[in-house]
Every structure is written in C-alpha cells, then in structure tokens.
Amino acid sequence: MAEEIKTAAEVDIPKLLSSQKAFFEAGHTLDVSERIDKLKALKELIESKEKEIAAALFADFRKPEFETYATETALILSELKFTIKKLGKWAKPKKVKSTFLNFPSTDYIYSQPYGNVLVLAPWNYPFQLSVSPAIGALAAGNTVVIKPSEYAPATSQLTKEIFAEVFPEEQATVVLGGVETSEELLQQKWDYVFFTGSVPVGRIVAKAIAPNLTPATLELGGKNPCIIHKSAKIELAAKRIVWGKFINAGQTCISPDYILIDKKKKTEFTEVVKKEIKAAFGEDIKKSPDYARIINKKNFERLQAMLEGQTFITGGETSPEDNYMAPTLLNEPSLDSEVMQDEIFGPILPILTFSDETEIEKIINHYPDPLALYVFAEDKDYSEEILKKYRFGGGASNDVVVHIANKNLPFGGVGSSGYGGYHGKFSFDTFTHKKSISKRGTWIDIPLRYAPYAGKLPLIKKVMKRI
C-alpha cells in the first residue's frame, strides 16, 4: 500500500490564499454559466479517469473496484450531474412574500458565496469526501483549497492532478502534506471551513477557527446504534447489516457501530450473519478481492487493541503485515471496555442484547448523539417511535447507510457528531450566505413610522396584529 504523505505543504499557503482572495474579490467566480462549465469539465475528466481512481484507492488500502465506483466515483458523478442541472435555478434570487409594514416592496433572498473556502478531507472515502464538498463550494461561487488526507497518498495525488487540469490554482486547488500542513492552513483566515473527520480533531478545528468567528461545517462521527426488534426480518436484516458494516472494511462513519438486539433473536441473528459474511467474502476472506484493508498500521493497531479480552462470535483473525482484519462479531462487551468507548471505525461489530426498552435507552444515552441510527422492525409503530425518540444525524429503518445516497436528504450530524449538512441543494445552501433584500417602492411613503408619534400608537397596534 502507498506510503502516507509526511512532507510539509509544497506551496506557499499565505501566498496561495492571497491569490484566491484576489480572484474572488475581482468577481471571477460570480458568473453562474462559467461555474456550470467548470463543473461540466470536472465531470467529464472524472468520467475519463474512472480506472485511475480505482487504481489509486486500491493502492491506498486495497479497496475493491466495485466499492470505489459505488461509494466514491458514482456518488461524485451523480452529485455533479444534479448540481449542473439545478444550479441555474438555485442561484437565482428567490422572491418571498413581503410584509404589510414595508408596503410597497418586493422582497428577495440572494445566495451570496462566502468567499474563500477550506475543505479538510479524511482518508476513509478519500476521493468522495474531498470532491463532494468542493462541488458545493464551487457551485456556490467560492474559491476552494482542498487538503486531502496524507493517509491516502495515491488518491490525494490523483485528486490534485484532476483539479489542476480543470481549475486555475487561484480558483480551486489541492494542497498535499501532513499534519503540519493542516495546522498552517488553519492558521489562515478563511471565510468558511468544511471538515470531515473524527470528533477529537473536529474540536481542534473548531478551536483553531474560533478567533476569526469563521463559519464551518463539521462532519464528525459517533457510536451508531443498530436496533433489531423482535418483529424484524432477521435474514434480511443480517444481509443488509453485513453489507453496510463491512463495506470499506468497516471504515465508514455511518456504519453500524454496535447491534442492540432482542435477546430472543440473538442466536438466530448471529448464525445468519456468519452465513452472510461467508456468502459475501468466501471461506478465506483474506483472499477475497471484495474486502478492503485497514488504511495503515496505526489504525490497525488501534483496532487490534479493541479485540483484547473480548469473546468472539466469529472472526478475530488478523494479519499485521498487510493490515488485514477479518469481519468480527463480539459477544456482549462491557460498556466500559475499550471497544465500547469510542467510534470503532473498523470491521468489529459488538452484539448487545436487550429485554425491554429501558435497556435500549440506557445504552444509547450512555453515548453522545451519534451520526446515524438504524432500526429493523416490521412493526412500523415501533420504528417510528425509535426514530422520533433519539437524537442523531440521520438514519434508516430496515436498512443501513443508504440514506447518504439520496441527494434530497441533508447529510450531517448533531451535537458531538457534528453540525451543518450537505449533498444536493443542501451543499449549495451550506456554502452561501442567504442575504435578505427588500426593494421598496417610491411612489408612496406611508407616514405611520415617523416621529412625532402622538396619536399613532392605537393605529400601529392594529397594523402589527395583522402581520
């Protein structure tokens, strides 16, 4: 697998930001038709480099070509297609109903780009999570600097080459480097920062940009519960959970982090899960072309430490020389154990049981608000009760992960799992300030608001009650 990028940034970051500020202030990003043309060019280039993108992700952590297309390239191309089609409409001032107090007037909401945007991307979906927020920022008329993860160097390098071929550096560019580069970028004054990553690093980002009151979107994570009710279709639930948990070797921020299942259904569920793992990856999972690896040694060792002292239902096999860890189910780990402390972010799935709703509530509320929550149940009232009761970023009933694929749904967290959302129009809205404009008529000027106020109070009270 590729060596991570450890060098400092190869560019003068203050100089780069200065050039982007000048580019933006000169109004070069404001023409909507030019924005669309650039997005079209980006789409065509990504389409032409589909094989290269797959090769880069395989080099970084042996990601299967199917998974690369389904979870990275296809999602980006779909986002670009949708944005190109809708951008003209999104960017137009939106007329809203005026108020009687301002008669005569016509009122509008203008979508104004923030200016200079920094996108800090993670390693787990290194192409999708670098490019997707950049699409929204560029569509909105901002300039963008993308800092991809040093843990996925092949994909980061290719992303840099793609953006360099479509955009001038002063409009959009990719900056490579390690932690020092991220720190230097965060020392600059940005107009908007978009970060995807862990909760601890999210706190560092928030603290770094706080002195400048920089608006931000933080896409973080958490311990995502997956509840399986006694009414659930167990075989279908197992099949969908195996897919959603072990895709990308479990390195997915919205994958199920632990199972909460009715005690009476546990044995049936775990037996079906074993069969589904074998059906997906074969007898010798290590030889499967459809199973990725842990991104690097550091994360492999972190995950391996979580397995110590645990009881395996299945899995547990590891191979340190190529960062391989088998899909692993753990039997009833303690909430105080290491594996239940923080987000797992790997192919380990704890199985916990419950007898009543108070046990579910106790476990879920033991942790901060998760990024996702899933519930499997044929009892629709039960599902609805769960979905309404708990705070989480987004989720699904009778499936996992799939809500991310709908561009009409905002994707984001709540509480410690992040704030802000994007995808589709929500991306455009994230990267624009909604500017309120009231265009007053001059053919009449109602004197009610002007001093002196003597005798006007009864009339203003009547007027205010009508609005």
C-alpha positions in Angstrom: 0.0 0.0 0.0 1.1 3.6 -0.7 3.3 5.4 1.8 1.5 8.3 3.5 2.4 11.9 2.7 4.6 13.2 5.5 6.1 16.3 3.9 5.1 19.8 4.6 3.0 21.7 2.0 4.6 22.1 -1.3 3.2 25.6 -1.8 3.3 29.0 0.0 0.0 28.8 1.7 -0.4 32.5 2.6 0.5 33.4 -1.0 -2.0 30.9 -2.3 -4.8 32.2 -0.1 -3.9 35.8 -1.1 -4.2 34.9 -4.8 -7.6 33.2 -4.2 -8.8 36.3 -2.3 -7.9 38.5 -5.2 -9.5 36.1 -7.6 -12.8 36.2 -5.6 -12.8 39.9 -5.0 -12.3 40.5 -8.7 -15.7 38.8 -9.2 -14.3 35.9 -11.3 -16.5 33.3 -9.6 -19.8 35.1 -9.9 -20.8 34.1 -13.4 -23.1 31.1 -13.0 -22.7 29.9 -16.5 -18.9 29.8 -16.0 -19.4 27.8 -12.8 -21.5 25.3 -14.7 -18.9 25.0 -17.5 -16.2 24.2 -14.9 -18.4 21.6 -13.2 -19.1 20.0 -16.6 -15.4 19.9 -17.3 -14.7 18.3 -13.9 -17.4 15.7 -14.5 -16.0 14.7 -17.9 -12.5 14.4 -16.5 -13.6 12.2 -13.6 -15.5 10.0 -16.1 -12.4 9.6 -18.2 -10.3 8.7 -15.1 -12.5 6.1 -13.6 -9.9 3.4 -13.9 -7.2 5.6 -12.4 -9.4 6.5 -9.4 -10.0 2.8 -8.8 -6.3 2.0 -9.0 -5.4 4.8 -6.6 -7.8 3.6 -4.0 -6.6 0.0 -4.4 -3.1 1.3 -3.9 -4.1 3.1 -0.7 -6.0 0.3 1.0 -7.0 -2.4 -1.5 -10.4 -1.0 -2.0 -12.4 -3.2 -4.4 -13.2 -1.6 -7.7 -16.9 -2.1 -7.2 -16.8 -0.3 -3.9 -14.8 2.5 -5.4 -17.3 3.1 -8.1 -20.4 2.6 -5.9 -19.2 4.7 -2.9 -16.9 7.2 -4.5 -16.9 7.8 -8.2 -20.6 7.2 -8.9 -21.7 9.4 -6.0 -19.5 12.3 -7.2 -20.7 12.0 -10.8 -24.3 11.9 -9.6 -23.7 15.0 -7.5 -22.1 16.8 -10.4 -24.9 15.9 -12.8 -27.6 17.0 -10.3 -25.8 20.3 -9.5 -25.1 21.2 -13.1 -28.8 20.6 -13.9 -30.1 22.6 -10.9 -27.5 25.3 -10.4 -29.1 28.0 -12.6 -32.3 27.8 -10.6 -30.6 27.6 -7.2 -28.5 30.7 -7.9 -31.4 33.0 -8.8 -32.7 35.4 -6.2 -35.7 33.9 -4.6 -38.7 36.1 -4.3 -40.6 35.9 -1.0 -43.8 37.3 0.3 -43.4 40.9 1.5 -44.8 42.4 4.7 -47.6 45.0 5.0 -45.2 47.1 7.1 -42.9 47.6 4.1 -45.7 48.4 1.6 -44.9 48.9 -1.2 -42.0 46.4 -1.6 -40.8 43.3 -3.2 -38.5 41.1 -1.1 -35.8 38.6 -2.1 -33.3 36.2 -0.7 -29.9 36.4 -2.5 -27.5 33.5 -2.4 -24.1 35.0 -1.9 -20.8 33.0 -1.8 -18.8 33.3 1.4 -15.5 33.7 -0.4 -12.5 31.6 0.3 -13.3 28.0 1.5 -11.1 25.4 3.1 -12.1 21.7 2.7 -10.3 19.3 5.1 -11.0 15.8 4.0 -10.5 12.4 5.6 -8.9 9.2 4.4 -11.7 6.6 4.6 -13.5 7.8 1.4 -10.7 10.0 0.2 -12.0 10.9 -3.2 -15.6 11.3 -2.5 -15.1 13.3 0.7 -12.6 15.6 -0.9 -14.5 16.3 -4.1 -18.2 16.3 -2.8 -18.0 19.4 -0.5 -15.8 21.1 -3.1 -18.5 20.7 -5.7 -21.0 22.6 -3.4 -18.4 25.3 -2.6 -17.6 25.9 -6.3 -21.2 25.8 -7.4 -21.9 28.5 -4.9 -19.2 30.7 -6.3 -16.4 30.3 -3.8 -12.8 29.6 -4.2 -11.6 26.3 -2.7 -8.4 24.9 -1.2 -8.7 21.1 -0.6 -6.4 19.4 1.9 -6.9 15.6 1.5 -5.6 13.1 4.0 -1.9 12.1 4.0 -3.1 8.6 4.8 -4.4 8.0 1.3 -1.5 9.4 -0.8 -2.2 7.8 -4.2 -5.8 9.2 -4.1 -4.7 12.6 -2.8 -2.1 12.9 -5.6 -4.7 12.0 -8.3 -7.2 14.4 -6.8 -4.6 17.1 -7.0 -3.9 16.3 -10.7 -7.6 16.3 -11.6 -8.3 19.7 -10.1 -5.2 21.2 -11.6 -6.4 20.1 -15.0 -9.8 21.8 -14.7 -9.3 24.9 -12.4 -6.7 27.6 -12.1 -4.9 27.5 -8.8 -6.5 30.8 -7.7 -9.9 29.2 -8.0 -9.5 25.7 -6.8 -6.5 23.6 -5.8 -5.4 20.7 -3.8 -2.6 21.1 -1.2 -0.8 18.0 -0.1 1.1 17.5 3.1 0.8 16.1 6.7 -0.4 17.4 10.0 1.9 20.5 9.8 0.2 21.5 6.5 -3.3 21.2 8.1 -2.1 23.3 11.1 -0.7 26.0 8.8 -3.9 26.1 6.8 -5.9 26.5 9.9 -3.8 29.5 11.0 -5.1 31.4 8.0 -8.3 33.4 7.9 -10.9 31.6 5.8 -14.5 32.6 5.0 -15.7 29.1 5.5 -14.2 25.8 6.7 -15.6 22.3 5.9 -14.1 19.5 7.9 -14.8 15.8 7.8 -13.1 13.6 10.4 -13.0 12.4 14.0 -14.6 14.2 17.0 -11.2 14.9 18.7 -9.8 16.5 15.5 -13.1 18.3 14.9 -12.6 20.0 18.3 -9.1 21.1 17.3 -10.5 22.6 14.0 -13.3 24.4 15.8 -10.9 25.9 18.3 -8.5 27.0 15.6 -11.1 28.9 13.6 -13.0 30.3 16.6 -10.9 33.5 16.9 -11.9 34.6 13.4 -15.6 33.6 14.0 -15.3 31.5 10.9 -18.5 29.7 9.9 -18.0 25.9 9.5 -19.5 22.6 8.8 -18.1 19.7 10.9 -18.9 16.2 9.7 -17.8 14.0 12.6 -18.9 10.6 13.9 -20.0 8.6 16.9 -21.2 5.3 18.1 -24.1 4.5 15.7 -26.6 2.1 17.2 -28.5 -0.5 15.2 -31.6 -1.8 16.9 -33.2 -5.1 15.9 -36.7 -5.6 17.2 -38.4 -9.0 17.6 -40.6 -8.3 14.6 -37.6 -7.8 12.2 -37.0 -10.0 9.2 -33.8 -11.4 10.6 -32.3 -12.8 7.4 -32.8 -9.6 5.5 -31.5 -7.6 8.4 -28.3 -9.7 8.7 -27.7 -9.4 4.9 -28.1 -5.6 4.9 -26.0 -5.1 8.1 -23.2 -7.3 6.8 -23.0 -5.1 3.7 -23.2 -1.8 5.5 -20.9 -2.7 8.3 -18.1 -4.4 6.3 -18.0 -2.3 3.2 -14.7 -0.5 3.1 -13.6 -2.9 5.9 -15.9 -1.0 8.4 -14.1 2.3 7.9 -17.3 4.2 7.3 -18.6 7.0 9.6 -22.2 6.0 9.2 -21.8 2.2 9.5 -23.5 0.4 12.4 -21.1 0.7 15.4 -22.9 -1.9 17.6 -26.0 -4.0 17.5 -28.8 -3.9 20.0 -31.0 -7.0 19.5 -33.9 -8.6 21.3 -32.4 -11.4 23.5 -34.8 -14.0 21.9 -33.4 -13.2 18.4 -29.7 -13.0 19.2 -28.7 -16.6 18.3 -30.7 -16.6 15.1 -29.2 -13.3 14.0 -25.6 -14.2 14.7 -25.9 -17.5 12.9 -27.3 -15.8 9.8 -24.6 -13.1 10.0 -21.9 -15.8 9.8 -23.6 -17.2 6.7 -23.8 -13.8 5.1 -20.2 -13.0 5.8 -19.2 -16.2 4.1 -21.6 -15.6 1.2 -20.1 -12.1 0.7 -16.3 -12.9 1.1 -15.9 -16.6 0.8 -14.2 -19.2 3.0 -10.9 -17.4 3.0 -11.8 -13.8 3.5 -8.2 -12.6 3.3 -8.0 -13.8 -0.3 -11.3 -12.1 -1.3 -11.0 -9.4 -3.9 -14.0 -7.8 -2.4 -12.7 -7.0 1.1 -10.6 -3.9 1.8 -7.7 -3.4 4.3 -7.3 -1.1 7.2 -5.7 2.1 6.0 -2.4 1.9 7.9 -0.5 0.3 10.7 -1.6 2.9 13.3 -5.3 2.3 12.8 -4.7 -1.5 12.6 -3.0 -1.5 16.0 -5.8 0.7 17.4 -8.4 -1.8 16.3 -6.4 -4.8 17.4 -6.2 -3.4 20.9 -10.0 -3.3 20.9 -10.1 -7.1 20.5 -8.0 -7.9 23.6 -10.0 -9.7 26.3 -13.1 -10.0 24.1 -15.3 -13.1 23.3 -15.6 -13.7 19.5 -18.8 -14.9 18.0 -17.0 -15.0 14.6 -13.9 -13.5 13.1 -10.9 -12.1 15.1 -8.3 -13.2 12.6 -5.7 -10.5 11.8 -2.6 -10.2 9.6 -0.4 -7.3 10.6 1.8 -7.4 7.6 -0.9 -6.2 5.3 -3.3 -4.6 7.8 -5.9 -7.3 7.4 -8.6 -7.8 10.0 -11.5 -10.2 9.4 -15.1 -9.2 9.9 -15.5 -9.8 13.6 -18.6 -10.1 15.9 -18.0 -9.6 19.6 -20.3 -11.1 22.3 -21.7 -8.7 24.8 -18.7 -6.5 25.5 -18.9 -4.3 28.6 -19.8 -0.7 28.1 -16.5 0.1 29.9 -14.4 -1.9 27.5 -12.1 -0.2 25.0 -14.2 -1.3 22.0 -17.3 0.4 23.5 -15.6 3.7 24.5 -15.4 5.5 21.1 -16.4 5.0 17.5 -14.8 1.7 16.2 -14.2 2.7 12.6 -13.3 -0.8 11.5 -14.7 -4.3 10.9 -15.6 -5.0 14.5 -19.3 -5.4 15.4 -20.3 -5.7 19.1 -23.6 -7.6 19.7 -25.5 -6.4 22.7 -28.9 -7.6 23.8 -32.0 -6.1 25.5 -35.1 -7.4 27.1 -37.1 -4.1 27.3 -36.9 -0.5 26.1 -35.3 0.8 29.2 -32.2 -1.2 28.4 -32.0 0.3 24.9 -32.4 3.7 26.3 -29.7 3.2 28.9 -27.2 2.1 26.3 -27.9 4.6 23.6 -28.0 7.5 26.1 -24.7 6.3 27.6 -23.0 7.9 24.5 -23.1 11.3 22.8 -25.5 11.9 19.9 -24.5 9.5 17.1 -24.1 10.4 13.4 -26.5 7.6 12.5 -29.1 5.3 14.0 -30.8 2.3 12.4 -33.8 0.2 13.4 -35.0 -3.1 11.9 -38.7 -3.9 12.6 -41.8 -4.9 10.7 -43.7 -3.1 13.5 -43.9 0.3 11.9 -45.1 2.0 15.1 -42.1 0.7 16.9 -39.7 2.0 14.2 -41.4 5.4 14.2 -41.2 5.6 18.0 -37.4 4.9 17.9 -36.7 7.3 15.1 -38.5 10.1 16.9 -37.2 9.4 20.4 -33.4 9.7 19.9 -31.2 12.5 18.6 -28.9 11.5 15.7 -27.7 12.9 12.4 -29.7 10.7 10.1 -30.5 7.0 9.6 -32.9 4.5 8.2 -35.5 1.8 9.1 -34.9 -1.7 7.8 -31.6 -0.8 6.2 -28.2 0.9 7.0 -26.1 3.6 5.3 -28.5 4.1 2.4 -29.8 7.5 3.4 -26.5 9.0 2.2 -27.4 8.2 -1.4 -30.4 10.5 -1.6 -29.4 14.0 -2.7 -32.8 15.3 -1.4 -31.7 14.5 2.1 -29.2 16.6 4.0 -26.3 14.7 5.4 -24.8 15.8 8.7 -24.6 15.2 12.4 -26.0 16.7 15.6 -24.3 17.6 18.9 -20.9 16.0 19.1 -21.4 14.1 15.8 -21.1 17.4 14.0 -23.1 20.4 12.7 -24.2 21.5 9.3 -25.3 19.4 6.4 -24.7 19.0 2.7 -25.5 17.0 -0.5 -27.5 18.2 -3.4 -29.0 21.7 -2.9 -28.0 21.5 0.8 -24.4 21.7 -0.4 -25.2 24.9 -2.3 -27.0 26.3 0.7 -24.2 25.4 3.0 -21.7 27.5 1.1 -23.8 30.5 0.5 -24.9 33.3 2.8 -28.6 34.0 2.4 -28.8 37.7 2.0 -32.1 39.4 2.7 -33.1 42.2 0.3 -36.2 44.5 0.5 -36.8 46.6 -2.7 -39.0 49.5 -1.6 -41.3 51.4 -3.9 -41.1 55.2 -4.0 -44.5 56.2 -5.4 -45.9 56.4 -1.9 -44.5 56.8 1.6 -46.8 55.9 4.5 -46.0 58.3 7.4 -47.0 56.0 10.3 -43.5 55.0 11.3 -42.1 58.5 11.5 -42.0 60.7 14.6 -43.7 62.5 16.1 -45.7 59.5 17.4 -48.5 61.3 19.2 -51.8 59.6 18.4 -50.2 56.8 16.4 -50.0 54.1 19.0 -53.5 52.7 18.6 -53.0 52.5 14.8 -49.6 50.8 14.9 -51.1 48.2 17.3 -53.8 47.5 14.8 -51.3 47.2 12.0 -49.0 44.9 14.0 -51.8 42.5 14.8 -52.4 42.0 11.1 -48.9 40.8 10.2 
